[in-house]
Every structure is written in C-alpha cells, then in structure tokens.
Amino acid sequence: MKKYNVAIVGCRGAVGLEMLKILKERDFPYDQLKLVSTSIKENTTDVQGNRIEKITEDTFKGVDIGLFSPGASVSKVWAPIAVKDGCVVIDNTSQFRMDPEVPLVVPEVNPEAIKRHKGIIANPNCSTIQMVVALKPLHDYAKIKRVVVSTYQSVSGAGAEGITELVKQSADPSYPPTKFPHPIAFNMLPHIDVPLPNFYTKEEVKMVNETRKILEDDSIGVTATCVRVPVIRSHSESVNIETEKKITRDKAIELLSGAPGVIVIDDIANNQYPLPLDAAGKDDTFVGRIREDESIANGLNLWIVSDNLRKGAALNAVQIAEELVKNGNL
C-alpha cells in the first residue's frame, strides 16, 4: 500500500490532538507524520515524546497532505505556501469555506466535490456538518425548501479555555467569565461568535451559507439560532424542515437508518433519544425525536447530536484525506 507524508498544523489544539488520535485509530497510510505548531519559537517535544516542529517556509516540502486547524488568519498565510510545495491542504478553519474555488466537503454528503480541488479543501463548521449529514437523505428524497435550526453547542467548540471556564464555574459560580461574555455554568448564552449588522451572529450565518453550498442548492431557506450550553463535548440541534413532498415519520426513519454516518435513536416511550454524553467520543451523527410537524403540510422535526471535535472537525478532515487517497485526487 502506498504511504503518504502528512502534517498536522495546529497540532497542540483540541482539534489537532483529535486529528492525531484519529489518524492512528483508523490506520491512515502515512509514512512520515509531522506535528507542526504556528505558535512556538523553536522545535520542542510534547509530554508524549512527540516532536513538535515550528512552522517554516520549508515545512511542507515533501508533504502530501496537510491537516490544518491553526485559526483562520494562520491558514490564510500558510495554506497557499503549503499548496505551492505540492501539499493538498484540508483546512478546518473558516478561512476558505465560502471561496468559490474551494470545495466545502462532508464525505457522506458531497464526496464528488473533492475532485474539484485546486490544492485546498475546506472542512465545514462543526454545527453545519452534523446537520447536513442528517439532511442529505431527506433532501434527496423530498427536496428541502426550508430549514429552521436551533443549536445547543458545547463549550469545547470554544477551545480548551471554554472547557476550563465551565469546569471552574461549576465548582465555584463566582469564578469570573473570561472566555465567554457571561457565566456559562448553569446558564445558556444565545451568542456564538461576533454579531453581524443583520443581528445574526457569524456562527448562524455560517450555517446558512455552508448548508446551501454543501447541498448545492441556494434556493433552500435556512435560519439559525446558535446557543452555547454548559456541556463539555458534543453539539445538539433542534431542526425543523419543510420539504416539497411529504415525508412521514416512518419514511424519515427508513431514510435516516440507511444513510452513511447516521444512527437513529428514537423511542421516547423508553427515554431513548440522542444525548451529548452518549455521542462524545463517537464517530456517528445521532438522530431522534423524529416527528411530523403538524403546523404545516410537509414538515418534519429532528433532534441531531454529534461529537463536535470528531465528526464536527477532526474526523471529517481525516475522512476527506481518506477519500483523496482512495480516489487518487492528490
């Protein structure tokens, strides 16, 4: 089997660490694996004994695939440098997602888009990824006209500082907020990312634009409200869709049960539905509370839960790399 040289850029962050773990778990065919940091001044070694390299102009020479999660401003500078050296960049930041020249990919939804890459492939936002994995089979069957989504996003989506703040405030509610604008323990914040002139937040607008791009249908109406909740890991979403033709509850369960990357847990009588605690550490997107919306002719409600660090970020990037290797699109 052919092997590939891989670099993880942003290797010390939560997503970078997850990328390393998943590459090993899935036996990705790498030969050399570079762990690259953009914030250190000299090469170092982590607590596991892994060598961490300082990023330089020569970092990507001989590298086939770069898994990037260093922040958008860093990817903006270093991704083109990597591409110039023949590296295919799979970028987990927001920098290239809406660039018309860059495919935005969820392998269970639009793997064919990978073939169009010109050196950079974008990983969508975590909240968008899990939603479109569930929406794809329903859209293919009945064409979605409108999506109304409310997210309940874990603090790990804000990085290690968000986790630390929740843990400390849970033990001591007087611990002052620094990562979030208000206390997050025993609270919910309807505010993720910066507010925009239309009074939506950037996170909400990401979901609108990315959903349309991934499903390749600008006619879909999408509106979102994104909420930070006191959960350490896994995002949850309440999603209401309107379709051109009716999807019954039974048909929705059939479609979702046969969809790649989806597991249906739907038995409310026995308290069985997706929970963030159960999704943490898992690769799949879990769907439950499936019911027909009785307020409109062709409506459906879904509850969608997935691990934001795995499927919402690191796993999706590694799956894109697997598709690149499998189909020879490097």
Summary of the structure (lengths in Angstrom):
residues: 330
radius of gyration: 19.9
end to end distance: 15.4
largest distance: 61.8
contacts: 1136
relative contact order: 0.15
helix: 34%
strand: 25%
